[in-house]
Amino acid sequence: MKFLNITINLIIATATTAMMLGLTKPVDAYPLDGLDYTGIQRLEGYRLGQLGKARAKKLPSGALLNLKQVQPRLLKNSGMQIPAADKKFSQEVRKLLRSTSKYGIAVLDLTDLKNPLYAEHNAERSSNPGSVGKLAVAMAVFNALKESYPSDIKAREKVLKNAMVVADGFIVHDSHTVPFWQPAKKRILKRRLRIGDTASLWTYLDYMLSPSSNAAASMVMKHMMLLKKFGKNYPVSRKQEDEFFKGSRKELSEILRTVLDQGVAASGLDPTLFRQGGFFTSGGKKRVSGGGSTGTPRELLKFLFNLERGLVIDRFSSREIKRLIYMTQRRIRYASAPALKDSAVYFKSGSLYRCRAEAGFSCRKYRGNVTNLLNSVATVETKAGNGSDGKPRHKALFYMVAITSNVLKHNAAVDHQTLATRLHRLMQKRHQISNPKRILTAEELEARYQRDKKILMERKKEKQKQSAQKK
């Protein structure tokens, strides 16, 4: 576990009161061979990058599945239910946590479909899901599509691919960058969305769920409401858009609440346990008022489970949402664990941290001293592992996890990355043919964290010293 990989990239924030919602580093999803099907242009850049024909980072094998390989895996087991929590498995999972009082977690091991095993700890605990709430937006969009075209998948695909979204005042303000493919220069340019940026609804969904752009999310939510209102007449003219959003704030707020809750309910989930309350940008909130957001590990895990069963809206919607959260570029937080590099990871995370002035404390990203929430949901698919002798080491793994944590002053991103490695080792151990790597104890984990923290401070002092000498 490389604590410094994330720690060195910390951004120092103000020591006075600060709140940051849904902050993420760029991550990209969707299988790389999906350009012709979706029209998402950046996929071509990353695909060519793997062939050495464009400037793009080489991806691990777990990120190279094609469209046909990314499918819901439990379509033939749609009647399967999440079993009651197993006491022993829950104890094993609980031992992996930095703080049992500050974590909520739900884990479902589906490696052996005949004997699924479930573990949980504080799984009913609710918190603000941050950017994980964008999954609720995706459900609402696909539900609105199904309502308009209940049995016409081609029509839904046509809307996703051909309906154009033009960024407007709803995008204000957002710090996230999104990828733009520049074919003439054979490179991907990453920048913030600007007013006037035009792309398909499918592309904006990709922007929302991949680099987790709040600006893109607000544009998707705007068009989600338009799709709900106009049905088969969507997309509509700019004049019709403007007229619609001149309606009363109360009516617009009711439409927003209805379409979001209906998407969650249509996926077999409880809107009181998983809810996105409103827009992700001030520009969106200014136009349409919203409410509070909430999520529990148990309900978020149920989302992942239903996705695999084809029950998130329907089979088409489940497949496409799974593809939209399939990580095919830089992995962050939980998904950045080195142990997962050869695994396919379907992932979303969201953070919310807040700081106040405190002697000797410096507010930093993922290290709030008032609130330090980080939510992660992930489904992991791992091929059977072989040892250096070529003999099988563990079975092919298939499991899912939902986590919420609120450990103050600790780097939550590093903690989730570490937890991912430890949980993966536990899964390997549970399905081992020969011994996997040993799982670190809580004491060893803390010692490594303190060691890396000390190294970081020494490097920082050295840089300050060198900077002073140059002056």
KEBA-946329 format. One record per residue (C-alpha): residue number from 1; x, y, z; chain. Coordinates in steps of 0.05 Angstrom, whole numbers, plus 5000, padded with zeros to 4 digits. Layout:
KEBA-946329
[node NUM, [X, Y, Z], A]
...
This chain:
KEBA-946329
[node 1, [5000, 5000, 5000], A]
[node 2, [5032, 5064, 4977], A]
[node 3, [5009, 5118, 5025], A]
[node 4, [5052, 5171, 4991], A]
[node 5, [5019, 5163, 4923], A]
[node 6, [4959, 5200, 4949], A]
[node 7, [4988, 5237, 5008], A]
[node 8, [5038, 5276, 4965], A]
[node 9, [4980, 5302, 4923], A]
[node 10, [4944, 5334, 4982], A]
[node 11, [4918, 5404, 4970], A]
[node 12, [4925, 5450, 5029], A]
[node 13, [4860, 5485, 5044], A]
[node 14, [4844, 5544, 5089], A]
[node 15, [4847, 5534, 5164], A]
[node 16, [4784, 5574, 5172], A]
[node 17, [4715, 5545, 5162], A]
[node 18, [4713, 5508, 5095], A]
[node 19, [4667, 5458, 5062], A]
[node 20, [4682, 5418, 5000], A]
[node 21, [4630, 5373, 4968], A]
[node 22, [4642, 5316, 4920], A]
[node 23, [4715, 5332, 4905], A]
[node 24, [4748, 5281, 4859], A]
[node 25, [4809, 5275, 4816], A]
[node 26, [4797, 5256, 4744], A]
[node 27, [4774, 5185, 4734], A]
[node 28, [4746, 5155, 4670], A]
[node 29, [4697, 5099, 4657], A]
[node 30, [4662, 5060, 4602], A]
[node 31, [4695, 5006, 4559], A]
[node 32, [4745, 5035, 4510], A]
[node 33, [4713, 5003, 4448], A]
[node 34, [4648, 5041, 4460], A]
[node 35, [4657, 5100, 4413], A]
[node 36, [4614, 5075, 4355], A]
[node 37, [4559, 5053, 4402], A]
[node 38, [4556, 5114, 4447], A]
[node 39, [4590, 5171, 4409], A]
[node 40, [4632, 5187, 4471], A]
[node 41, [4693, 5217, 4437], A]
[node 42, [4745, 5211, 4492], A]
[node 43, [4741, 5135, 4488], A]
[node 44, [4778, 5136, 4422], A]
[node 45, [4836, 5175, 4452], A]
[node 46, [4845, 5126, 4508], A]
[node 47, [4837, 5066, 4461], A]
[node 48, [4891, 5093, 4414], A]
[node 49, [4934, 5108, 4475], A]
[node 50, [4936, 5033, 4492], A]
[node 51, [4961, 5021, 4421], A]
[node 52, [5016, 5073, 4427], A]
[node 53, [4981, 5118, 4376], A]
[node 54, [4962, 5174, 4423], A]
[node 55, [4987, 5205, 4487], A]
[node 56, [4952, 5167, 4542], A]
[node 57, [4972, 5127, 4603], A]
[node 58, [4977, 5052, 4596], A]
[node 59, [4921, 5019, 4634], A]
[node 60, [4923, 4957, 4679], A]
[node 61, [4892, 4893, 4651], A]
[node 62, [4831, 4903, 4696], A]
[node 63, [4812, 4966, 4657], A]
[node 64, [4814, 4934, 4588], A]
[node 65, [4749, 4896, 4584], A]
[node 66, [4707, 4907, 4522], A]
[node 67, [4633, 4922, 4515], A]
[node 68, [4612, 4850, 4512], A]
[node 69, [4651, 4834, 4575], A]
[node 70, [4618, 4888, 4617], A]
[node 71, [4550, 4860, 4631], A]
[node 72, [4506, 4849, 4693], A]
[node 73, [4528, 4781, 4720], A]
[node 74, [4466, 4758, 4757], A]
[node 75, [4413, 4761, 4703], A]
[node 76, [4401, 4687, 4711], A]
[node 77, [4398, 4696, 4786], A]
[node 78, [4350, 4755, 4789], A]
[node 79, [4311, 4720, 4845], A]
[node 80, [4373, 4717, 4890], A]
[node 81, [4369, 4757, 4954], A]
[node 82, [4422, 4786, 4999], A]
[node 83, [4429, 4736, 5057], A]
[node 84, [4428, 4755, 5130], A]
[node 85, [4494, 4781, 5157], A]
[node 86, [4543, 4725, 5174], A]
[node 87, [4571, 4736, 5244], A]
[node 88, [4640, 4708, 5231], A]
[node 89, [4648, 4744, 5164], A]
[node 90, [4624, 4809, 5196], A]
[node 91, [4676, 4802, 5251], A]
[node 92, [4731, 4791, 5199], A]
[node 93, [4709, 4854, 5161], A]
[node 94, [4703, 4895, 5225], A]
[node 95, [4776, 4879, 5242], A]
[node 96, [4798, 4913, 5178], A]
[node 97, [4770, 4982, 5198], A]
[node 98, [4811, 5039, 5225], A]
[node 99, [4754, 5058, 5272], A]
[node 100, [4694, 5014, 5285], A]
[node 101, [4654, 5073, 5312], A]
[node 102, [4667, 5119, 5252], A]
[node 103, [4656, 5069, 5196], A]
[node 104, [4595, 5038, 5165], A]
[node 105, [4606, 4981, 5115], A]
[node 106, [4568, 4927, 5077], A]
[node 107, [4603, 4872, 5038], A]
[node 108, [4572, 4818, 4994], A]
[node 109, [4616, 4761, 4971], A]
[node 110, [4587, 4729, 4908], A]
[node 111, [4648, 4689, 4888], A]
[node 112, [4609, 4625, 4902], A]
[node 113, [4539, 4640, 4877], A]
[node 114, [4512, 4578, 4911], A]
[node 115, [4537, 4604, 4978], A]
[node 116, [4535, 4681, 4979], A]
[node 117, [4561, 4712, 5043], A]
[node 118, [4542, 4780, 5071], A]
[node 119, [4577, 4822, 5124], A]
[node 120, [4559, 4889, 5153], A]
[node 121, [4577, 4938, 5208], A]
[node 122, [4537, 5001, 5222], A]
[node 123, [4505, 4989, 5154], A]
[node 124, [4442, 5026, 5172], A]
[node 125, [4480, 5090, 5188], A]
[node 126, [4459, 5147, 5142], A]
[node 127, [4504, 5203, 5117], A]
[node 128, [4509, 5252, 5060], A]
[node 129, [4532, 5210, 5000], A]
[node 130, [4567, 5267, 4964], A]
[node 131, [4581, 5249, 4892], A]
[node 132, [4554, 5178, 4902], A]
[node 133, [4487, 5213, 4896], A]
[node 134, [4502, 5219, 4821], A]
[node 135, [4481, 5147, 4816], A]
[node 136, [4411, 5169, 4835], A]
[node 137, [4413, 5219, 4778], A]
[node 138, [4433, 5164, 4729], A]
[node 139, [4375, 5121, 4753], A]
[node 140, [4327, 5180, 4743], A]
[node 141, [4351, 5192, 4672], A]
[node 142, [4345, 5119, 4651], A]
[node 143, [4277, 5113, 4685], A]
[node 144, [4252, 5174, 4647], A]
[node 145, [4277, 5142, 4583], A]
[node 146, [4241, 5078, 4599], A]
[node 147, [4176, 5115, 4614], A]
[node 148, [4179, 5147, 4545], A]
[node 149, [4202, 5085, 4508], A]
[node 150, [4183, 5025, 4551], A]
[node 151, [4199, 4972, 4499], A]
[node 152, [4240, 5010, 4447], A]
[node 153, [4314, 5004, 4467], A]
[node 154, [4337, 5033, 4400], A]
[node 155, [4297, 5096, 4413], A]
[node 156, [4330, 5103, 4482], A]
[node 157, [4399, 5094, 4451], A]
[node 158, [4382, 5146, 4398], A]
[node 159, [4363, 5198, 4451], A]
[node 160, [4426, 5184, 4492], A]
[node 161, [4471, 5190, 4430], A]
[node 162, [4437, 5246, 4391], A]
[node 163, [4405, 5292, 4443], A]
[node 164, [4454, 5350, 4450], A]
[node 165, [4468, 5383, 4516], A]
[node 166, [4495, 5455, 4515], A]
[node 167, [4528, 5478, 4579], A]
[node 168, [4495, 5541, 4608], A]
[node 169, [4488, 5576, 4674], A]
[node 170, [4471, 5511, 4709], A]
[node 171, [4546, 5492, 4708], A]
[node 172, [4568, 5548, 4754], A]
[node 173, [4612, 5534, 4794], A]
[node 174, [4655, 5472, 4791], A]
[node 175, [4730, 5457, 4796], A]
[node 176, [4728, 5388, 4763], A]
[node 177, [4760, 5378, 4694], A]
[node 178, [4732, 5333, 4639], A]
[node 179, [4768, 5300, 4580], A]
[node 180, [4764, 5327, 4509], A]
[node 181, [4793, 5285, 4453], A]
[node 182, [4835, 5325, 4404], A]
[node 183, [4845, 5279, 4344], A]
[node 184, [4890, 5326, 4305], A]
[node 185, [4939, 5329, 4364], A]
[node 186, [4928, 5256, 4384], A]
[node 187, [4917, 5276, 4456], A]
[node 188, [4865, 5284, 4511], A]
[node 189, [4857, 5355, 4537], A]
[node 190, [4828, 5361, 4607], A]
[node 191, [4794, 5425, 4628], A]
[node 192, [4733, 5451, 4663], A]
[node 193, [4667, 5454, 4627], A]
[node 194, [4652, 5522, 4597], A]
[node 195, [4586, 5555, 4578], A]
[node 196, [4572, 5534, 4507], A]
[node 197, [4607, 5466, 4510], A]
[node 198, [4563, 5419, 4470], A]
[node 199, [4561, 5343, 4473], A]
[node 200, [4511, 5286, 4474], A]
[node 201, [4470, 5267, 4535], A]
[node 202, [4511, 5202, 4537], A]
[node 203, [4576, 5242, 4539], A]
[node 204, [4549, 5286, 4596], A]
[node 205, [4530, 5224, 4635], A]
[node 206, [4601, 5200, 4625], A]
[node 207, [4628, 5267, 4649], A]
[node 208, [4582, 5262, 4710], A]
[node 209, [4600, 5191, 4731], A]
[node 210, [4673, 5187, 4708], A]
[node 211, [4711, 5251, 4726], A]
[node 212, [4651, 5264, 4772], A]
[node 213, [4640, 5334, 4744], A]
[node 214, [4589, 5372, 4785], A]
[node 215, [4577, 5418, 4726], A]
[node 216, [4561, 5359, 4681], A]
[node 217, [4516, 5330, 4736], A]
[node 218, [4475, 5394, 4739], A]
[node 219, [4467, 5394, 4663], A]
[node 220, [4445, 5321, 4664], A]
[node 221, [4395, 5338, 4719], A]
[node 222, [4368, 5396, 4678], A]
[node 223, [4357, 5350, 4619], A]
[node 224, [4330, 5295, 4665], A]
[node 225, [4275, 5343, 4684], A]
[node 226, [4263, 5363, 4611], A]
[node 227, [4259, 5289, 4592], A]
[node 228, [4208, 5276, 4647], A]
[node 229, [4166, 5336, 4626], A]
[node 230, [4167, 5329, 4550], A]
[node 231, [4174, 5253, 4542], A]
[node 232, [4178, 5232, 4470], A]
[node 233, [4182, 5305, 4449], A]
[node 234, [4250, 5311, 4482], A]
[node 235, [4298, 5341, 4462], A]
[node 236, [4263, 5408, 4456], A]
[node 237, [4284, 5477, 4432], A]
[node 238, [4324, 5525, 4475], A]
[node 239, [4262, 5570, 4478], A]
[node 240, [4221, 5512, 4506], A]
[node 241, [4276, 5497, 4557], A]
[node 242, [4277, 5570, 4580], A]
[node 243, [4201, 5573, 4585], A]
[node 244, [4199, 5510, 4627], A]
[node 245, [4250, 5535, 4677], A]
[node 246, [4213, 5601, 4684], A]
[node 247, [4160, 5561, 4722], A]
[node 248, [4149, 5569, 4796], A]
[node 249, [4206, 5546, 4841], A]
[node 250, [4156, 5503, 4880], A]
[node 251, [4133, 5466, 4818], A]
[node 252, [4203, 5456, 4792], A]
[node 253, [4226, 5431, 4860], A]
[node 254, [4168, 5381, 4861], A]
[node 255, [4187, 5356, 4791], A]
[node 256, [4259, 5348, 4813], A]
[node 257, [4240, 5310, 4876], A]
[node 258, [4191, 5266, 4838], A]
[node 259, [4237, 5245, 4781], A]
[node 260, [4296, 5231, 4828], A]
[node 261, [4255, 5189, 4877], A]
[node 262, [4219, 5152, 4821], A]
[node 263, [4286, 5130, 4792], A]
[node 264, [4309, 5103, 4859], A]
[node 265, [4243, 5068, 4873], A]
[node 266, [4240, 5038, 4803], A]
[node 267, [4308, 5006, 4818], A]
[node 268, [4280, 4969, 4878], A]
[node 269, [4310, 5017, 4929], A]
[node 270, [4281, 5059, 4985], A]
[node 271, [4284, 5135, 4970], A]
[node 272, [4286, 5149, 5045], A]
[node 273, [4351, 5109, 5050], A]
[node 274, [4384, 5133, 4986], A]
[node 275, [4366, 5201, 4960], A]
[node 276, [4399, 5257, 4921], A]
[node 277, [4368, 5321, 4946], A]
[node 278, [4385, 5373, 4894], A]
[node 279, [4433, 5401, 4842], A]
[node 280, [4508, 5397, 4851], A]
[node 281, [4524, 5469, 4832], A]
[node 282, [4503, 5537, 4858], A]
[node 283, [4478, 5554, 4788], A]
[node 284, [4430, 5495, 4790], A]
[node 285, [4408, 5507, 4862], A]
[node 286, [4393, 5579, 4845], A]
[node 287, [4343, 5557, 4792], A]
[node 288, [4313, 5496, 4826], A]
[node 289, [4311, 5487, 4901], A]
[node 290, [4325, 5419, 4930], A]
[node 291, [4329, 5382, 4996], A]
[node 292, [4377, 5339, 5035], A]
[node 293, [4415, 5279, 5009], A]
[node 294, [4425, 5213, 5046], A]
[node 295, [4451, 5143, 5037], A]
[node 296, [4466, 5082, 5079], A]
[node 297, [4518, 5028, 5065], A]
[node 298, [4464, 4975, 5064], A]
[node 299, [4421, 5011, 5012], A]
[node 300, [4482, 5030, 4970], A]
[node 301, [4504, 4958, 4968], A]
[node 302, [4433, 4938, 4948], A]
[node 303, [4441, 4986, 4888], A]
[node 304, [4504, 4948, 4866], A]
[node 305, [4468, 4881, 4877], A]
[node 306, [4407, 4902, 4837], A]
[node 307, [4452, 4929, 4782], A]
[node 308, [4481, 4859, 4773], A]
[node 309, [4411, 4829, 4773], A]
[node 310, [4388, 4876, 4718], A]
[node 311, [4338, 4908, 4765], A]
[node 312, [4363, 4980, 4765], A]
[node 313, [4305, 5004, 4722], A]
[node 314, [4313, 4946, 4673], A]
[node 315, [4367, 4903, 4640], A]
[node 316, [4387, 4956, 4589], A]
[node 317, [4392, 5010, 4641], A]
[node 318, [4431, 4965, 4689], A]
[node 319, [4481, 4947, 4635], A]
[node 320, [4492, 5019, 4614], A]
[node 321, [4500, 5046, 4684], A]
[node 322, [4549, 4989, 4700], A]
[node 323, [4589, 5009, 4638], A]
[node 324, [4587, 5082, 4659], A]
[node 325, [4620, 5066, 4726], A]
[node 326, [4671, 5017, 4698], A]
[node 327, [4738, 5049, 4711], A]
[node 328, [4782, 5054, 4649], A]
[node 329, [4831, 5108, 4669], A]
[node 330, [4863, 5136, 4732], A]
[node 331, [4838, 5103, 4795], A]
[node 332, [4828, 5141, 4860], A]
[node 333, [4812, 5130, 4933], A]
[node 334, [4786, 5060, 4946], A]
[node 335, [4796, 5038, 4874], A]
[node 336, [4869, 5060, 4873], A]
[node 337, [4891, 5002, 4917], A]
[node 338, [4950, 4967, 4884], A]
[node 339, [4918, 4900, 4900], A]
[node 340, [4861, 4917, 4851], A]
[node 341, [4904, 4936, 4791], A]
[node 342, [4887, 4872, 4753], A]
[node 343, [4814, 4872, 4774], A]
[node 344, [4756, 4903, 4738], A]
[node 345, [4729, 4956, 4785], A]
[node 346, [4660, 4989, 4780], A]
[node 347, [4664, 5048, 4826], A]
[node 348, [4636, 5113, 4852], A]
[node 349, [4657, 5155, 4911], A]
[node 350, [4638, 5220, 4943], A]
[node 351, [4670, 5264, 4996], A]
[node 352, [4648, 5320, 5043], A]
[node 353, [4697, 5351, 5091], A]
[node 354, [4693, 5413, 5134], A]
[node 355, [4745, 5449, 5176], A]
[node 356, [4749, 5502, 5230], A]
[node 357, [4808, 5539, 5259], A]
[node 358, [4846, 5496, 5308], A]
[node 359, [4915, 5508, 5338], A]
[node 360, [4967, 5462, 5307], A]
[node 361, [4918, 5437, 5254], A]
[node 362, [4922, 5451, 5180], A]
[node 363, [4859, 5436, 5140], A]
[node 364, [4874, 5391, 5081], A]
[node 365, [4835, 5352, 5029], A]
[node 366, [4802, 5290, 5059], A]
[node 367, [4825, 5312, 5129], A]
[node 368, [4770, 5353, 5159], A]
[node 369, [4768, 5366, 5234], A]
[node 370, [4693, 5379, 5237], A]
[node 371, [4668, 5332, 5183], A]
[node 372, [4709, 5283, 5142], A]
[node 373, [4660, 5240, 5105], A]
[node 374, [4681, 5194, 5049], A]
[node 375, [4634, 5145, 5014], A]
[node 376, [4656, 5090, 4967], A]
[node 377, [4616, 5038, 4929], A]
[node 378, [4653, 4986, 4888], A]
[node 379, [4641, 4920, 4853], A]
[node 380, [4705, 4880, 4842], A]
[node 381, [4715, 4825, 4790], A]
[node 382, [4782, 4789, 4794], A]
[node 383, [4807, 4733, 4750], A]
[node 384, [4833, 4670, 4783], A]
[node 385, [4903, 4684, 4809], A]
[node 386, [4964, 4642, 4794], A]
[node 387, [5028, 4639, 4833], A]
[node 388, [5098, 4645, 4803], A]
[node 389, [5097, 4569, 4794], A]
[node 390, [5036, 4576, 4749], A]
[node 391, [4991, 4539, 4797], A]
[node 392, [4924, 4571, 4817], A]
[node 393, [4929, 4614, 4880], A]
[node 394, [4857, 4635, 4889], A]
[node 395, [4790, 4629, 4854], A]
[node 396, [4761, 4683, 4809], A]
[node 397, [4732, 4734, 4857], A]
[node 398, [4667, 4772, 4852], A]
[node 399, [4646, 4817, 4909], A]
[node 400, [4617, 4885, 4924], A]
[node 401, [4625, 4935, 4980], A]
[node 402, [4594, 5000, 5005], A]
[node 403, [4630, 5043, 5056], A]
[node 404, [4619, 5108, 5093], A]
[node 405, [4671, 5136, 5141], A]
[node 406, [4679, 5199, 5183], A]
[node 407, [4747, 5194, 5217], A]
[node 408, [4769, 5265, 5233], A]
[node 409, [4839, 5291, 5215], A]
[node 410, [4859, 5226, 5180], A]
[node 411, [4869, 5222, 5105], A]
[node 412, [4804, 5187, 5086], A]
[node 413, [4826, 5174, 5015], A]
[node 414, [4887, 5136, 5039], A]
[node 415, [4846, 5099, 5091], A]
[node 416, [4797, 5075, 5038], A]
[node 417, [4854, 5055, 4992], A]
[node 418, [4884, 5014, 5049], A]
[node 419, [4818, 4983, 5068], A]
[node 420, [4809, 4961, 4995], A]
[node 421, [4875, 4924, 4997], A]
[node 422, [4860, 4891, 5064], A]
[node 423, [4790, 4870, 5042], A]
[node 424, [4817, 4842, 4977], A]
[node 425, [4869, 4801, 5015], A]
[node 426, [4813, 4776, 5060], A]
[node 427, [4774, 4754, 4998], A]
[node 428, [4834, 4719, 4970], A]
[node 429, [4844, 4684, 5036], A]
[node 430, [4771, 4663, 5039], A]
[node 431, [4777, 4632, 4970], A]
[node 432, [4850, 4612, 4971], A]
[node 433, [4881, 4552, 4940], A]
[node 434, [4948, 4573, 4968], A]
[node 435, [4965, 4629, 5016], A]
[node 436, [4956, 4701, 4992], A]
[node 437, [4995, 4760, 5021], A]
[node 438, [4985, 4771, 5095], A]
[node 439, [4935, 4823, 5118], A]
[node 440, [4966, 4879, 5158], A]
[node 441, [4943, 4887, 5230], A]
[node 442, [4913, 4953, 5255], A]
[node 443, [4978, 4968, 5292], A]
[node 444, [5021, 4955, 5230], A]
[node 445, [4974, 4999, 5190], A]
[node 446, [4981, 5057, 5239], A]
[node 447, [5057, 5049, 5241], A]
[node 448, [5061, 5052, 5166], A]
[node 449, [5016, 5113, 5164], A]
[node 450, [5059, 5150, 5215], A]
[node 451, [5122, 5131, 5178], A]
[node 452, [5097, 5159, 5112], A]
[node 453, [5071, 5221, 5147], A]
[node 454, [5140, 5234, 5175], A]
[node 455, [5172, 5224, 5106], A]
[node 456, [5123, 5273, 5076], A]
[node 457, [5139, 5326, 5127], A]
[node 458, [5214, 5317, 5116], A]
[node 459, [5205, 5324, 5041], A]
[node 460, [5163, 5387, 5051], A]
[node 461, [5217, 5418, 5095], A]
[node 462, [5270, 5401, 5044], A]
[node 463, [5230, 5434, 4988], A]
[node 464, [5220, 5496, 5031], A]
[node 465, [5295, 5498, 5045], A]
[node 466, [5312, 5492, 4971], A]
[node 467, [5262, 5546, 4953], A]
[node 468, [5292, 5593, 5005], A]
[node 469, [5362, 5581, 4978], A]
[node 470, [5339, 5598, 4907], A]
[node 471, [5312, 5665, 4931], A]
